[in-house]
Amino acid sequence: MFKISLTFCFILLAFGVVISGSVSTSTEEIGIYELTKGNLSLKFTNWGASIISVVLPDKNGKLGDIVLGYDSVNDYMNDSTYFGAIVGRVANRIGGAQFTLNGTQYKLDANEGKNMLHGGSRGFSDVVWKVRKHHKEGKSPRITFRYRSSDGEEGFPGDLIASVTYVLFGNNQLGVTMKAKALNKPTPVNLAQHAYWNLGGHASGTILSNEIQIFGSQLTPVDKDLIPTGKIFSVKGTPYDFLQPRPIESKIKELPSGYDINYVLDGQVSHKMKLAAIVHDNKSGRVMELLTNAPGLQFYTGNYIKNLKGKGGYVYQAHAGLCLETQGFPDSVNHPNFPSQIIAPGKSYKHNMLFRFSTKAA
């Protein structure tokens, strides 16, 4: 979809909005959809294929919502934090908002200074996805969202079909599968799920006391604009070393504002599912394990959230949530030594995540 000079008509409905306009010959309802299995329940919106709530019990059996978000779908449409959304066509940053592929230079939408962030001003987080399947309950409750991205959208080459499926498994597990297929031109693809997690509950304060372990021995350092330099450094002896579990707050003051860095996950060469991170909130007892087949993990501690009114009127501040965005390496299109994110016509992209939720007494 094009981002300039587009006129939209917004018709409020009980569960969302209908959008029509020059970007489409049809209308697509923006709604709220639910999945439930046992004590785990999630809600989504097809605006950005976003997770808007994850409710599960703490160590005392008390239910709580553990992702930051809003009460209204309309708020997601005006959001600048990417709460719960699928971001793309290329997640994270592209330096100079440009890259060269097969001798052709592509200039992209620069929506963060001179750089591109999360696919541009109208990336995949700011479009309507079609709901392809929705089974609210049953053995494996699931929902699939689909989006067709046009050649030239935000400057990217080629038509692309993208989809994301969320599915619930037994024992409080959430699977996320992101797929994409290039239709007619080679194009970079790097999708990421951008939920902000707070295992104590979305309105419980900061995540600084959470204990985290990240299974990445190396990271991709960045410049002042958070663009990777192309180098790969060891985390040992730095505030970024979470190879052993420790509280987030233990070394955060050694950083300018907090964590916002891509880890090179151990064992990434195999492209098989591997453990990426474990988070534990001592007060609630909730534990979240994250597995993925992606090579990288962006760890972000919500550094720039300020006075943001969220669910139930609660006002989020800095470090109100943490993001664990499994991904290809940022700016890989400009660093040949990074794992390639280029998908050729007829080839497929597949990115898996598995969240395992549990509790422990202490």
WOMO-V718788 format. One record per pair of residues at least 24 apart in sequence whose C-alpha atoms are under 8 Angstrom apart, sorted by the first residue. I is the first residue (numbers start at 1). J is the second residue. D is the distance in whole Angstrom. If there is no record, write none. Layout:
BEGIN
[[I J D] [I J D]]
END
This chain:
BEGIN
[[1 122 8] [1 127 8] [1 149 7] [1 150 7] [1 153 6] [1 154 8] [2 122 8] [2 153 6] [2 154 7] [3 121 7] [3 122 6] [3 154 8] [16 73 6] [16 74 7] [17 73 8] [17 74 8] [28 128 7] [28 130 7] [30 73 8] [30 128 7] [31 73 8] [32 73 8] [33 136 8] [34 136 6] [35 135 7] [35 136 4] [35 137 6] [35 141 6] [35 142 7] [35 143 8] [35 168 8] [36 136 6] [36 137 6] [36 141 7] [36 168 8] [37 137 6] [37 138 7] [37 139 8] [37 140 8] [37 141 7] [37 168 7] [37 169 8] [37 170 7] [37 172 8] [38 170 8] [38 172 8] [39 172 7] [40 172 6] [45 73 7] [46 128 6] [46 129 5] [46 130 7] [46 131 7] [46 145 7] [47 73 8] [47 76 7] [47 77 7] [47 125 7] [47 126 7] [47 127 6] [47 128 5] [47 129 6] [48 85 5] [48 86 6] [48 87 8] [48 124 6] [48 125 4] [48 126 5] [48 127 6] [48 128 6] [48 129 7] [49 85 6] [49 86 6] [49 125 7] [49 128 8] [49 129 6] [49 145 6] [49 164 7] [50 83 7] [50 84 5] [50 85 4] [50 86 6] [50 125 8] [51 83 8] [51 84 5] [51 85 6] [51 195 7] [52 83 8] [52 84 6] [58 284 5] [58 285 6] [58 286 6] [58 359 6] [59 284 6] [59 285 5] [59 286 7] [59 359 5] [59 360 6] [59 361 6] [60 284 8] [64 200 8] [64 201 6] [65 201 5] [65 202 6] [66 197 6] [66 198 5] [66 199 5] [66 200 7] [66 201 4] [66 202 5] [67 195 7] [67 196 5] [67 197 5] [67 198 6] [67 199 8] [67 201 7] [67 202 5] [67 321 8] [68 195 8] [68 196 6] [68 197 7] [68 198 7] [68 202 5] [68 310 7] [68 311 8] [68 320 8] [68 321 7] [69 310 6] [69 311 6] [70 309 8] [70 310 5] [70 311 5] [70 312 8] [71 310 7] [71 311 5] [71 312 7] [77 126 7] [81 305 8] [82 125 7] [82 194 6] [82 195 8] [83 194 6] [83 195 6] [83 196 6] [84 193 7] [84 194 5] [84 195 4] [84 196 7] [85 125 5] [85 193 6] [85 194 5] [85 195 7] [86 124 6] [86 125 5] [86 191 7] [86 192 6] [86 193 5] [86 194 6] [87 118 6] [87 119 7] [87 123 7] [87 124 5] [87 125 5] [87 191 6] [87 192 5] [87 193 7] [87 194 7] [88 118 5] [88 119 5] [88 123 6] [88 124 5] [88 125 7] [88 189 7] [88 190 6] [88 191 5] [88 192 7] [89 118 7] [89 119 5] [89 123 7] [89 124 6] [89 188 7] [89 189 6] [89 190 6] [89 191 6] [90 118 6] [90 119 5] [90 188 7] [90 189 5] [90 190 4] [90 191 6] [91 117 7] [91 118 4] [91 119 6] [91 190 5] [91 191 6] [91 192 6] [91 327 8] [91 330 7] [92 116 8] [92 117 5] [92 118 5] [92 119 8] [92 330 6] [92 331 8] [93 117 5] [93 118 6] [93 226 8] [93 227 6] [93 330 6] [93 331 6] [94 227 7] [94 330 7] [94 331 5] [94 332 8] [94 333 8] [94 334 8] [95 227 6] [95 331 6] [95 334 8] [99 333 6] [99 334 6] [100 333 8] [100 334 8] [106 155 7] [106 156 7] [106 157 8] [107 155 6] [108 154 6] [108 155 4] [108 156 7] [109 154 5] [109 155 6] [119 154 7] [120 154 6] [121 154 8] [122 154 7] [123 154 7] [139 169 8] [140 167 6] [140 168 6] [140 169 6] [141 167 6] [141 168 5] [141 169 8] [142 166 5] [142 167 4] [142 168 6] [143 167 7] [156 187 7] [156 188 8] [157 185 6] [157 186 7] [157 187 6] [158 182 7] [158 183 7] [158 184 6] [158 185 5] [158 186 7] [158 187 6] [159 183 5] [159 184 6] [159 185 7] [171 356 8] [171 357 8] [172 356 6] [172 357 5] [172 358 7] [173 354 7] [173 355 6] [173 356 5] [173 357 6] [174 354 6] [174 355 5] [174 356 7] [175 352 7] [175 353 6] [175 354 5] [175 355 6] [176 352 6] [176 353 5] [176 354 6] [177 350 7] [177 351 6] [177 352 5] [177 353 6] [178 349 8] [178 350 6] [178 351 5] [178 352 6] [179 348 7] [179 349 5] [179 350 5] [179 351 6] [180 348 6] [180 349 5] [180 350 7] [181 343 7] [181 345 7] [181 346 7] [181 347 6] [181 348 5] [181 349 6] [182 343 6] [182 344 6] [182 345 5] [182 346 6] [182 347 7] [182 348 7] [183 345 5] [183 346 6] [184 345 5] [184 346 8] [185 344 6] [185 345 6] [186 342 6] [186 343 6] [186 344 4] [186 345 6] [187 342 5] [187 343 5] [187 344 7] [188 333 7] [188 341 5] [188 342 4] [188 343 6] [189 341 6] [189 342 6] [189 343 7] [189 349 7] [190 327 6] [190 328 6] [190 341 6] [191 327 7] [191 351 8] [192 325 6] [192 326 6] [192 327 6] [193 325 6] [193 326 7] [194 323 6] [194 324 7] [194 325 6] [195 323 6] [195 324 8] [196 302 8] [196 321 5] [196 322 5] [196 323 5] [196 324 8] [197 321 5] [197 322 5] [197 323 6] [198 320 7] [198 321 5] [198 322 7] [199 280 7] [199 281 6] [199 284 7] [199 286 6] [199 287 7] [199 288 8] [200 281 6] [200 283 7] [200 284 5] [200 286 7] [202 320 8] [202 321 8] [203 314 6] [203 316 8] [205 316 8] [205 320 6] [206 317 8] [206 318 8] [206 319 5] [206 320 4] [206 321 7] [207 248 8] [207 301 8] [207 319 6] [207 320 6] [207 321 6] [207 322 7] [208 247 7] [208 248 5] [208 249 5] [208 319 7] [209 247 5] [209 248 6] [209 249 6] [209 281 7] [210 247 5] [210 248 6] [210 249 8] [210 279 7] [210 280 6] [210 281 5] [210 282 7] [211 245 6] [211 246 5] [211 247 4] [211 248 6] [211 279 6] [211 280 5] [211 281 6] [211 282 8] [212 242 7] [212 245 5] [212 246 6] [212 247 6] [212 248 7] [212 277 7] [212 278 6] [212 279 4] [212 280 6] [213 242 5] [213 243 6] [213 244 6] [213 245 4] [213 246 7] [213 277 5] [213 278 5] [213 279 7] [214 242 5] [214 243 6] [214 244 8] [214 245 8] [214 276 6] [214 277 4] [214 278 7] [215 242 8] [215 243 6] [215 265 6] [215 266 6] [215 275 7] [215 276 5] [215 277 6] [216 242 8] [216 243 7] [216 263 6] [216 264 5] [216 265 4] [216 266 5] [216 276 7] [217 241 8] [217 243 7] [217 263 8] [217 264 7] [217 265 7] [217 266 6] [218 263 6] [218 264 5] [218 265 7] [219 261 7] [219 262 6] [219 263 4] [219 264 5] [220 261 7] [220 262 6] [220 263 7] [220 264 7] [220 329 8] [221 261 7] [221 262 8] [222 261 8] [227 330 8] [227 331 7] [228 330 7] [228 331 7] [230 335 6] [230 337 7] [230 338 8] [257 303 6] [258 300 8] [258 301 6] [258 302 8] [258 303 6] [259 299 6] [259 300 5] [259 301 5] [259 303 8] [260 298 7] [260 299 6] [260 300 4] [260 301 7] [261 298 5] [261 299 6] [261 300 7] [262 296 6] [262 297 5] [262 298 4] [262 299 6] [262 329 7] [262 330 7] [263 296 5] [263 297 5] [263 298 6] [263 299 8] [264 295 6] [264 296 5] [264 297 7] [264 329 8] [265 295 6] [265 296 5] [265 297 7] [268 293 7] [268 294 7] [268 295 5] [268 296 8] [269 295 7] [271 295 7] [273 352 8] [282 362 6] [284 359 8] [285 359 5] [285 360 5] [285 361 6] [285 362 6] [286 357 7] [286 358 6] [286 359 4] [286 360 7] [287 357 6] [287 358 5] [287 359 5] [287 360 7] [288 355 7] [288 356 6] [288 357 5] [288 358 7] [289 354 8] [289 355 6] [289 356 5] [289 357 7] [290 353 7] [290 354 6] [290 355 5] [290 356 7] [291 353 6] [291 354 5] [291 355 7] [292 326 7] [292 351 8] [292 352 5] [292 353 4] [292 354 6] [293 351 6] [293 352 6] [293 353 7] [294 326 6] [294 327 5] [294 328 6] [294 351 6] [294 352 7] [295 326 8] [295 327 6] [295 328 6] [295 329 7] [295 339 8] [296 326 6] [296 327 5] [296 328 5] [296 329 6] [297 324 6] [297 325 5] [297 326 4] [297 327 6] [297 328 8] [298 323 7] [298 324 6] [298 325 5] [298 326 6] [298 327 7] [299 323 6] [299 324 5] [299 325 7] [300 324 7] [326 353 8] [327 351 8]]
END
